[in-house]
Amino acid sequence: MLTRRSFGLAMAGGVVGQVVPTQAQTFPERPVRMLIGFPPGGTVDTVARIIGPPLSERLGQAVIIENRSGAAGILAVEAVARGQPDGYTIVFASAGALVIMPHMQGNLRYDPFTDLAPVSRVVATPMLLVVGKHVRANSVKELQEFAKANPGRLTYGSTGSGSSLHLAGELFKLRAGVDILHVPYRGGAPAVTALLAGEIDMLLTDIPVVVAHVQSGAFKALGLASDRRSPVLPDVPTIAEAGVAGAIAEGWYAMYAPAGTPATVVNTLRSGLADVLAQPAVTQAIIGLGGLVQSGSPAELADYQRAEYAKWGEVVRLSGARMN
């Protein structure tokens, strides 16, 4: 039999046990902070500010964007991974901090799989393979054939050793079976300038960075490192269509909450985000940045993250890529 005191404790425990589900059912009751791991003005920040206002309207609470920049997006992910699992602090994370940096440095203070609750994919920004007009190749196949016949003669630029552009180039080399020399630069602008001057032969980079040079004829766009074509350059085939399978190199951004966030809260965020991404104005704004809208369930994001983690781990291991 329960004593009066033990009965009271049991009842109290039952009430406490109901607090989190009740709060989750009424989520959100106050503003939601969405952390961005990069400074204002970049692609991640721009996309966040495109989806932020309509998401605020959909949730009925303000979504406050907070730039927690530093360490290639790691600081923002770390802050959310160590935060309260209530949905009021989330992160709009980039691929680098989730599937690349864990292979490049071993002292991360979070596990990208166990410390975060996936909410939804949001946007992919596929990289475009461009060559200078001096290069005697007008297709991925011709480029591949020339590189195989002349190992080590062609060069590709990047924004530095260990950068996403570097790894994209190494992925292309692995899948195409070619030997192309990597030339690192201190940023995207110097790499583009080098290609314009003919100092290097090719780049794999974001569409907005080079689209004007493609349209002017200074660069030749050979293929998109994606599983679908871009509305910005609909006549440019994917690299797979052009004959090299598996060379998908996309920057991608997704929403995460801290691990342990109630499923009802995650689903509320995911549902609101899906509605926002279905709005034509949002879709067109993202396309204008060279992006492709990607929605989906938390489970689909988790599966995608695991596949990307394995892919980039292979590239890092086989290429020996290291940070600057």
N, C-alpha and C positions, 0 to 999 in steps of 0.2 A: 504493500500500500504506500502511496505517496504521502509524505508529511506535508503540512501546510506550506513550509518553506520550499521544499523541493518541487511542489506543484507550482509555486510562484515562479521559481527559476525556469521550470520547463515552459511555462507560458511566456515568460520574457524571451527565452531563446526562440520560441516560435515567432514572436513579433519581430525580433531582429532578423530572423531568416526571411521574413517577408519584405524587409525594407528595400533591398536591391531590386527584386522583381517589380515592386510597385513603382519605384523611381524609373526603372527602365520602361515601364508601360507609359509613363507620362513624358518621356524624353522627346524633345528638349524643352526644358523649363527656363533656360538662360542661354546667353550667347555661347557659341561653339568657336574655339580657337583652332585655326588650321595653320600648322607650321609649314614653312617653306625653307628648304635648306640652302637657298641661294639668294643673292642680293636682288633688289627690285630691278625690273627691266629685262631680265633674262627670259628664256622660253618658259621655264617652269613657273616663274612668277606671273608671267603674262597669262598663261592658261588658267592659273589659279584665280586670277582677277576676272577672267571671263566667266568662270563657273560660280564664283563666290556670290555675286548679287542674286542670281536666280535661285541658287541653293538656299540662300537666306529666306527668300520669299516662299520657297517650297516647305522649308522646315518651320517657318513662323518665328524664327529667332535669327539674330544677326550671326553671320559667319565672319569672324574677324581673322584676317590674314596677318600672320606674324612671320617676318623674315628672320630666321635663325640660321644665318649663313655661316659656312665654314667647313673645311675638311671634306669637300666634294659632296656635301649634303648629309654627311654622317651625323653632325651635331643635332640636326632637327629630328632625325630618326631615333637617335639615342634618347633625346628628351621625351619623346612619346613612348618609346619602349619602356621607360622607367616611370611613366606617369600613371595617374589613377585610371583604372579601367571603367570609366563611366561614359565615354563618348564625347566629353566636353573638350578634350584636347586630342586632335587627330593630326596626321601628317599627310601632306601631299608629296609623296616621295618619288625620287627618280631611280631608274634602274641601277645606276652606279653604286649607290649606298646599299643596295639590297642583293645584287647578284654578281657584282664585279669586285668591289672593295673587300668583301670577305676573303677573296682569293689573293688579293694584293697585299694585305696587311693583316697580321694575326692578333692584333691587340684591340679589336673592336669590343666595346662594352655592351654589346647586345647580340643576340642571335636572331638573324632575320626571319627565322621560321618559328621559333618558340616564343619570342618576346613581342610579336605583333599579331594583330587580328586583321586579316585581309577584309577589305570592304568591297572594292571594285576597281577594275582597270578603268582608265579614263582616256588617255591619248597615247598614240604611238607616233614618233617622228622618225620615219625611215631615212636612212642615209642614201645619198645619191652618188653613184660612181661616175666621176667626170674625169676626162683627160684633156690635156692642152691641145690646141689645134695643131701643134707640131708633131703630135703622136700619130703614126700611120696605122690607126685602128679606128674603125667606125662602128664596131660592135664588140660585145663582150667576147664572142668567139674569136674574133681577129686579135683582140688584146691577149687572150689566153694563148693563142697559137704563137704570137710573137714572143711572149714571155717565156714560153717553153723552149723556143728555138734560141733565145738569148738570155739564159739565166743570169740574174744579177744586174742586167743592163738597165731595166726600168726602175724608176723610183716612185715612191708615194710619200706624201707629206702627212703630218699629224700635228696636233696641238701639244705634243710632248709624249715622252715615254710613259706608258701605262694609261694614257688617256683613252677615251672611248673611240676616237678616230684611229689611234694606233691599233687597238684591238680589232676594230672593224677591218682594217687592212690585213691584219694577220689572219682573221677568219677567212677573208677572200682568198688569200694565198693558200691556206690549208684546203679549202674546198675546190679551188681551181687547179691545185697541184703545181703551183708556179713559185719561182724565186724572184721576189721584187724587194728592192732595198728600201728600208724605212729611213726617212729623214725627218726628225722631230723639229718643231718650231715652238716658239713661246706664244702660242695663241693662234686663233683661226685666221685673223687678218694677215699675219706674216706668211702663213701657209698658202692662202689664196694669192697673195702678191707673188710668191715664188712660182706658183703654177702659171700665172699670167706672164711672168718673165721667162718661162721655159726652164727654170732651175730644177724643177721636178716634173714628173710626167703625169701624175694622177693624184686624185683625192677621193676619199669617201667621207662625205660630210652632210650636214643638214641641208635640205633643199633651199631654205631662204638665204643661206650664206652664198650660194653660187647661182641661183636661178637667173639673176640679171645677166651674168656672164654667159650662161647657156643661151639665153634669148638673143644676146648680142653676137653670138658666134665665136666668142673667145674660148669657150670650153665646149667640148662635146659630151653630152649626157649619154652614157652607154647603158646604164641599168639601175634600177631601184632595188635596194637591199631590203625587200619586203615581200610579203606573200600576196600583195595586191598593188595595183598601179595607183599613182597619185592623181587626184583631180587637177592638181596644179600643172602636171606634165603628163597628160593622159596618153601621149604617143610614145613615151619612154617605157620599154618593157621592164618587168622585174628581172633581176639577175638570173633567177631560176628559169624564166621563160627564155632567156638568152642562152641557156645551156649550162649554168653552174648551179647545181642544187645545194640547198642548205646554207647559203651565204646570206642569211637574214640578219641584218644589223640595224636594230631600231633603238633609238632612245625611247623610253616609255615611262609614263607617270601613272601612279596609282594611289588610291587612298587607303590608309591603314589606321586602325585604332590600337590602343594597348591590348596585349593578350589578356584574356579574361573579361573583356567587355561583353555584356549580355547580348545574346543573339538578337533580341528584339531591338536593341539600340543599333547594332550593326545593320540589321535589315531596314531600319528607318533611314539610316544614312544612305544605304545602297539604293533604296527605292527613290529617295529624293534626288540622288545623283543621276539615276537612270532617266527620270523625267526631265532633268535639266539637259542632259546630253541628247535627248530626242528633240529639243527645240531647234528649229531651223536656223535661227540667228546664232545660236551657240555653235552649231555644226559648221556654219559658214565661216565664223570667226576662227575656228580651229583649223579649217582647211586653208584659210588665208595665211596661217603660220607654217604651212607645209605639213600639218599633222593629219592624222586619221583618227576618228573617234572610235574608242573601244570601250564598250560597256561589258557587263557580265556579272556573274554571281561571285560571292567570296570564294567558293570552292574552285571556280574556274580561274580566279586570280592566283590561288594557292598552287594549282597545277601548273599554270604558266610560269610562275616564279621558280618552281622547282626545275622546270625544263630549261629556263634561261640560266639558272645557277649552274646546272650541269654543262651547258654549252660553253659558257664563258670560262668555266673552270678548265675545260679541255683546251681552250685557246691559250689561256695563261700558261698552262703546264707545257704544252707542246712548243709554244713560241718562246718561252722564257721571259715574257714581258715583265718589266718591273717599273715601279714608279720612279719619277725623276728624283 
